[in-house]
Amino acid sequence: MSGPFAFLIPISLGAVLVALAVGLFALFRGGDFGRSWSNRMMRIRVLTQFVAILVLVAAFWWARR
């Protein structure tokens, strides 16, 4: 992969990893922090996964062109 996808793919996958890590940390920490952040971060993880999938599909489409 070359061009913008060489940067977009790792950034999008890194965002998913960060959202997952923070969500799991909040889930296992518990308390007020866990209640307010674990569900929110897991929703953000789903959104970042969707964006990452769109970036990957666009990269494969671009490569086939």
N, CA, C and O atoms as CSV, one atom per row, in Angstrom:
chain,resi,resn,atom,element,x,y,z
A,1,MET,N,N,0.829,-1.176,0.000
A,1,MET,CA,C,0.000,0.000,0.000
A,1,MET,C,C,0.876,1.244,0.000
A,1,MET,O,O,1.851,1.350,0.745
A,2,SER,N,N,0.514,2.136,-0.820
A,2,SER,CA,C,1.235,3.399,-0.863
A,2,SER,C,C,0.234,4.538,-0.806
A,2,SER,O,O,-0.978,4.324,-0.837
A,3,GLY,N,N,0.743,5.711,-0.726
A,3,GLY,CA,C,-0.122,6.879,-0.677
A,3,GLY,C,C,-0.698,7.097,0.701
A,3,GLY,O,O,-0.075,6.757,1.707
A,4,PRO,N,N,-1.882,7.661,0.744
A,4,PRO,CA,C,-2.465,8.005,2.047
A,4,PRO,C,C,-2.849,6.789,2.879
A,4,PRO,O,O,-2.942,6.880,4.103
A,5,PHE,N,N,-3.072,5.658,2.231
A,5,PHE,CA,C,-3.480,4.475,2.986
A,5,PHE,C,C,-2.347,3.890,3.814
A,5,PHE,O,O,-2.592,3.171,4.782
A,6,ALA,N,N,-1.112,4.192,3.443
A,6,ALA,CA,C,0.022,3.726,4.246
A,6,ALA,C,C,-0.003,4.356,5.629
A,6,ALA,O,O,0.549,3.797,6.577
A,7,PHE,N,N,-0.640,5.515,5.751
A,7,PHE,CA,C,-0.761,6.173,7.046
A,7,PHE,C,C,-2.132,5.951,7.677
A,7,PHE,O,O,-2.240,5.827,8.897
A,8,LEU,N,N,-3.180,5.901,6.854
A,8,LEU,CA,C,-4.535,5.790,7.382
A,8,LEU,C,C,-4.822,4.430,8.020
A,8,LEU,O,O,-5.523,4.354,9.029
A,9,ILE,N,N,-4.290,3.367,7.440
A,9,ILE,CA,C,-4.553,2.031,7.981
A,9,ILE,C,C,-3.975,1.871,9.381
A,9,ILE,O,O,-4.710,1.471,10.284
A,10,PRO,N,N,-2.681,2.167,9.609
A,10,PRO,CA,C,-2.170,2.023,10.983
A,10,PRO,C,C,-2.827,2.982,11.977
A,10,PRO,O,O,-3.017,2.631,13.141
A,11,ILE,N,N,-3.169,4.171,11.531
A,11,ILE,CA,C,-3.819,5.126,12.435
A,11,ILE,C,C,-5.205,4.621,12.842
A,11,ILE,O,O,-5.573,4.691,14.014
A,12,SER,N,N,-5.963,4.118,11.886
A,12,SER,CA,C,-7.307,3.630,12.212
A,12,SER,C,C,-7.245,2.384,13.095
A,12,SER,O,O,-8.051,2.243,14.015
A,13,LEU,N,N,-6.308,1.486,12.832
A,13,LEU,CA,C,-6.175,0.302,13.671
A,13,LEU,C,C,-5.659,0.668,15.064
A,13,LEU,O,O,-6.051,0.052,16.055
A,14,GLY,N,N,-4.790,1.659,15.137
A,14,GLY,CA,C,-4.311,2.126,16.437
A,14,GLY,C,C,-5.427,2.759,17.250
A,14,GLY,O,O,-5.478,2.594,18.469
A,15,ALA,N,N,-6.318,3.479,16.589
A,15,ALA,CA,C,-7.453,4.087,17.289
A,15,ALA,C,C,-8.374,3.021,17.873
A,15,ALA,O,O,-8.894,3.178,18.978
A,16,VAL,N,N,-8.573,1.941,17.129
A,16,VAL,CA,C,-9.384,0.834,17.640
A,16,VAL,C,C,-8.705,0.215,18.861
A,16,VAL,O,O,-9.363,-0.083,19.858
A,17,LEU,N,N,-7.411,0.026,18.783
A,17,LEU,CA,C,-6.675,-0.571,19.897
A,17,LEU,C,C,-6.742,0.313,21.140
A,17,LEU,O,O,-6.936,-0.190,22.247
A,18,VAL,N,N,-6.586,1.608,20.970
A,18,VAL,CA,C,-6.642,2.528,22.116
A,18,VAL,C,C,-8.036,2.534,22.735
A,18,VAL,O,O,-8.167,2.484,23.958
A,19,ALA,N,N,-9.073,2.593,21.912
A,19,ALA,CA,C,-10.438,2.593,22.436
A,19,ALA,C,C,-10.735,1.295,23.177
A,19,ALA,O,O,-11.379,1.314,24.226
A,20,LEU,N,N,-10.274,0.179,22.646
A,20,LEU,CA,C,-10.479,-1.106,23.310
A,20,LEU,C,C,-9.731,-1.169,24.636
A,20,LEU,O,O,-10.276,-1.628,25.640
A,21,ALA,N,N,-8.482,-0.707,24.639
A,21,ALA,CA,C,-7.674,-0.758,25.862
A,21,ALA,C,C,-8.275,0.123,26.955
A,21,ALA,O,O,-8.365,-0.299,28.108
A,22,VAL,N,N,-8.681,1.327,26.611
A,22,VAL,CA,C,-9.270,2.221,27.612
A,22,VAL,C,C,-10.610,1.671,28.093
A,22,VAL,O,O,-10.923,1.756,29.281
A,23,GLY,N,N,-11.396,1.113,27.193
A,23,GLY,CA,C,-12.674,0.523,27.589
A,23,GLY,C,C,-12.503,-0.657,28.524
A,23,GLY,O,O,-13.236,-0.783,29.505
A,24,LEU,N,N,-11.546,-1.522,28.234
A,24,LEU,CA,C,-11.288,-2.662,29.124
A,24,LEU,C,C,-10.720,-2.207,30.459
A,24,LEU,O,O,-11.070,-2.763,31.501
A,25,PHE,N,N,-9.852,-1.206,30.444
A,25,PHE,CA,C,-9.312,-0.667,31.683
A,25,PHE,C,C,-10.433,-0.117,32.554
A,25,PHE,O,O,-10.469,-0.375,33.757
A,26,ALA,N,N,-11.340,0.632,31.959
A,26,ALA,CA,C,-12.451,1.202,32.703
A,26,ALA,C,C,-13.386,0.112,33.220
A,26,ALA,O,O,-13.916,0.218,34.326
A,27,LEU,N,N,-13.586,-0.921,32.431
A,27,LEU,CA,C,-14.456,-2.013,32.830
A,27,LEU,C,C,-13.907,-2.736,34.054
A,27,LEU,O,O,-14.650,-3.030,34.990
A,28,PHE,N,N,-12.613,-3.021,34.048
A,28,PHE,CA,C,-12.019,-3.770,35.155
A,28,PHE,C,C,-11.706,-2.895,36.358
A,28,PHE,O,O,-11.575,-3.404,37.472
A,29,ARG,N,N,-11.585,-1.599,36.156
A,29,ARG,CA,C,-11.325,-0.705,37.285
A,29,ARG,C,C,-12.565,-0.546,38.145
A,29,ARG,O,O,-12.480,-0.523,39.373
A,30,GLY,N,N,-13.715,-0.435,37.499
A,30,GLY,CA,C,-14.969,-0.340,38.236
A,30,GLY,C,C,-15.189,1.027,38.841
A,30,GLY,O,O,-14.537,2.000,38.463
A,31,GLY,N,N,-16.107,1.092,39.780
A,31,GLY,CA,C,-16.431,2.343,40.445
A,31,GLY,C,C,-17.135,3.320,39.524
A,31,GLY,O,O,-17.678,2.943,38.486
A,32,ASP,N,N,-17.114,4.585,39.923
A,32,ASP,CA,C,-17.761,5.631,39.115
A,32,ASP,C,C,-17.102,5.777,37.750
A,32,ASP,O,O,-17.773,5.997,36.742
A,33,PHE,N,N,-15.767,5.651,37.734
A,33,PHE,CA,C,-15.047,5.754,36.469
A,33,PHE,C,C,-15.487,4.640,35.522
A,33,PHE,O,O,-15.745,4.892,34.345
A,34,GLY,N,N,-15.573,3.436,36.020
A,34,GLY,CA,C,-15.975,2.307,35.187
A,34,GLY,C,C,-17.377,2.433,34.662
A,34,GLY,O,O,-17.643,2.134,33.498
A,35,ARG,N,N,-18.288,2.877,35.524
A,35,ARG,CA,C,-19.676,3.019,35.097
A,35,ARG,C,C,-19.824,4.069,34.005
A,35,ARG,O,O,-20.599,3.887,33.066
A,36,SER,N,N,-19.097,5.146,34.122
A,36,SER,CA,C,-19.293,6.222,33.159
A,36,SER,C,C,-18.474,6.059,31.879
A,36,SER,O,O,-18.863,6.585,30.836
A,37,TRP,N,N,-17.356,5.347,31.936
A,37,TRP,CA,C,-16.476,5.292,30.769
A,37,TRP,C,C,-16.457,3.959,30.025
A,37,TRP,O,O,-16.187,3.951,28.824
A,38,SER,N,N,-16.726,2.848,30.675
A,38,SER,CA,C,-16.576,1.560,29.979
A,38,SER,C,C,-17.551,1.428,28.813
A,38,SER,O,O,-17.142,1.061,27.712
A,39,ASN,N,N,-18.813,1.715,29.030
A,39,ASN,CA,C,-19.802,1.599,27.958
A,39,ASN,C,C,-19.545,2.634,26.867
A,39,ASN,O,O,-19.673,2.338,25.679
A,40,ARG,N,N,-19.183,3.848,27.276
A,40,ARG,CA,C,-18.894,4.908,26.307
A,40,ARG,C,C,-17.714,4.525,25.413
A,40,ARG,O,O,-17.763,4.716,24.198
A,41,MET,N,N,-16.662,3.989,26.013
A,41,MET,CA,C,-15.482,3.629,25.219
A,41,MET,C,C,-15.748,2.427,24.313
A,41,MET,O,O,-15.181,2.342,23.223
A,42,MET,N,N,-16.594,1.509,24.744
A,42,MET,CA,C,-16.924,0.389,23.871
A,42,MET,C,C,-17.766,0.850,22.687
A,42,MET,O,O,-17.669,0.276,21.603
A,43,ARG,N,N,-18.584,1.870,22.877
A,43,ARG,CA,C,-19.329,2.435,21.746
A,43,ARG,C,C,-18.385,3.159,20.793
A,43,ARG,O,O,-18.542,3.086,19.574
A,44,ILE,N,N,-17.418,3.850,21.351
A,44,ILE,CA,C,-16.413,4.513,20.515
A,44,ILE,C,C,-15.585,3.469,19.765
A,44,ILE,O,O,-15.205,3.688,18.615
A,45,ARG,N,N,-15.307,2.338,20.412
A,45,ARG,CA,C,-14.569,1.255,19.742
A,45,ARG,C,C,-15.332,0.743,18.529
A,45,ARG,O,O,-14.742,0.509,17.474
A,46,VAL,N,N,-16.644,0.568,18.674
A,46,VAL,CA,C,-17.460,0.100,17.546
A,46,VAL,C,C,-17.405,1.108,16.400
A,46,VAL,O,O,-17.294,0.724,15.236
A,47,LEU,N,N,-17.482,2.385,16.729
A,47,LEU,CA,C,-17.397,3.424,15.707
A,47,LEU,C,C,-16.028,3.418,15.026
A,47,LEU,O,O,-15.948,3.529,13.803
A,48,THR,N,N,-14.955,3.292,15.801
A,48,THR,CA,C,-13.618,3.268,15.196
A,48,THR,C,C,-13.406,2.004,14.375
A,48,THR,O,O,-12.699,2.040,13.368
A,49,GLN,N,N,-14.002,0.891,14.782
A,49,GLN,CA,C,-13.908,-0.322,13.965
A,49,GLN,C,C,-14.610,-0.124,12.628
A,49,GLN,O,O,-14.117,-0.572,11.593
A,50,PHE,N,N,-15.749,0.539,12.646
A,50,PHE,CA,C,-16.466,0.817,11.409
A,50,PHE,C,C,-15.618,1.678,10.479
A,50,PHE,O,O,-15.528,1.408,9.281
A,51,VAL,N,N,-15.001,2.712,11.035
A,51,VAL,CA,C,-14.136,3.582,10.230
A,51,VAL,C,C,-12.933,2.797,9.702
A,51,VAL,O,O,-12.541,2.971,8.548
A,52,ALA,N,N,-12.347,1.937,10.534
A,52,ALA,CA,C,-11.201,1.135,10.094
A,52,ALA,C,C,-11.591,0.196,8.955
A,52,ALA,O,O,-10.821,0.008,8.013
A,53,ILE,N,N,-12.770,-0.388,9.036
A,53,ILE,CA,C,-13.232,-1.267,7.960
A,53,ILE,C,C,-13.440,-0.468,6.680
A,53,ILE,O,O,-13.093,-0.933,5.595
A,54,LEU,N,N,-14.005,0.731,6.800
A,54,LEU,CA,C,-14.170,1.574,5.614
A,54,LEU,C,C,-12.824,1.938,4.995
A,54,LEU,O,O,-12.687,1.944,3.771
A,55,VAL,N,N,-11.838,2.238,5.825
A,55,VAL,CA,C,-10.497,2.562,5.314
A,55,VAL,C,C,-9.892,1.353,4.610
A,55,VAL,O,O,-9.297,1.496,3.541
A,56,LEU,N,N,-10.035,0.168,5.192
A,56,LEU,CA,C,-9.492,-1.043,4.558
A,56,LEU,C,C,-10.191,-1.350,3.234
A,56,LEU,O,O,-9.534,-1.718,2.260
A,57,VAL,N,N,-11.494,-1.204,3.189
A,57,VAL,CA,C,-12.231,-1.447,1.945
A,57,VAL,C,C,-11.803,-0.440,0.884
A,57,VAL,O,O,-11.602,-0.801,-0.275
A,58,ALA,N,N,-11.664,0.818,1.281
A,58,ALA,CA,C,-11.223,1.843,0.337
A,58,ALA,C,C,-9.810,1.556,-0.163
A,58,ALA,O,O,-9.509,1.778,-1.336
A,59,ALA,N,N,-8.948,1.065,0.716
A,59,ALA,CA,C,-7.567,0.747,0.318
A,59,ALA,C,C,-7.542,-0.399,-0.688
A,59,ALA,O,O,-6.805,-0.348,-1.673
A,60,PHE,N,N,-8.343,-1.429,-0.443
A,60,PHE,CA,C,-8.390,-2.540,-1.393
A,60,PHE,C,C,-9.007,-2.105,-2.723
A,60,PHE,O,O,-8.560,-2.525,-3.790
A,61,TRP,N,N,-10.033,-1.266,-2.649
A,61,TRP,CA,C,-10.633,-0.756,-3.878
A,61,TRP,C,C,-9.632,0.081,-4.656
A,61,TRP,O,O,-9.543,-0.028,-5.879
A,62,TRP,N,N,-8.882,0.914,-3.955
A,62,TRP,CA,C,-7.862,1.761,-4.594
A,62,TRP,C,C,-6.767,0.902,-5.229
A,62,TRP,O,O,-6.275,1.231,-6.308
A,63,ALA,N,N,-6.382,-0.192,-4.573
A,63,ALA,CA,C,-5.323,-1.055,-5.081
A,63,ALA,C,C,-5.766,-1.800,-6.346
A,63,ALA,O,O,-4.947,-2.079,-7.221
A,64,ARG,N,N,-7.040,-2.115,-6.439
A,64,ARG,CA,C,-7.544,-2.839,-7.609
A,64,ARG,C,C,-7.703,-1.930,-8.817
A,64,ARG,O,O,-7.722,-2.402,-9.953
A,65,ARG,N,N,-7.819,-0.619,-8.577
A,65,ARG,CA,C,-8.004,0.338,-9.680
A,65,ARG,C,C,-6.814,0.458,-10.523
A,65,ARG,O,O,-6.815,1.222,-11.488
